Amino acid sequence: MKDKQKFALCLNNEGYEASLEVGKLYRIVGDDTAVQHGYLRLIDESGEDYAYAAHRFYVLSLPEKVEETLLLAN
């Protein structure tokens, strides 16, 4: 995950309504330990990185140009 930026689409924000928005893309921060435990570390609405249960998201692999544009927008 560290070699390429990845993004995740939020599918479920139950219990985290202030931190996550359903239907929004979030940038994943590489954290192999979190992944091993079933979590994704990502930049949430606070602007900080936190780990959330992976089942709340759909991980997307986007074309490089799309990822570059998303990263510039943040």
N, C-alpha and C positions, 0 to 999 in steps of 0.2 A: 504494500500500500504506500510505502514511502517514496517509491520511484515515480509515481504518477499521482497527480491530484485526483481525488474522487469526490463525488458529491452524493448526498443521500436525500431522497424525497421523504418528508415526514408523512406517515400514514395514520399515526395515532399519537395524540398529545394528552391523553387522559391523565390527569394529575399533574401535568406540566404545562398548563394553558398559558402561563405567563412566559415560559421559556421556549416553547415550540409552537409553530403554526402548521396545521395540517395543510398539505399541498405546497409547502415551501421547500426550496432546496437549501441544504446546509453543507458547508465544506467540512469534509472529514479530516481530522488530524490523526496522523499515523500513531497508533498505540497498539502494538502487538499483544501486550498483556490484556488490555481491555477486550480485544477481539477473542482471545483464548477463553475469556469468561462470558462471552455472549453479548458484549457491549460494543458500541461505537463511540469514539470520542470525536466531538464536533463542536464547531463554533455556534452557539445558540443565540437567542435574542438578546442576551446580556452582553454579547460581544466577547465572552470568555469561552474557553473550551471546557466541556463537561462530558462525562460518559453517560450514555443512555442505552437502555436495552435495544439490541439490534433489531428485534422484531417490530419495533415502532417505525422502521424505515425501509425503503427500497433503495439499495445502492445502485447508482448509475455510473456507467462508464461512458463519458461523453467525448465527442471529437475534440482534439486539442484546441482548435480555434474557439469552440464554445467555452471550454474551460478557461482559456485565457481571458475571454470577454467577461465571464462571471467573476474571475479573480480581480479584474480591473474595476468592476462595479462595487466591490466591497471595500 
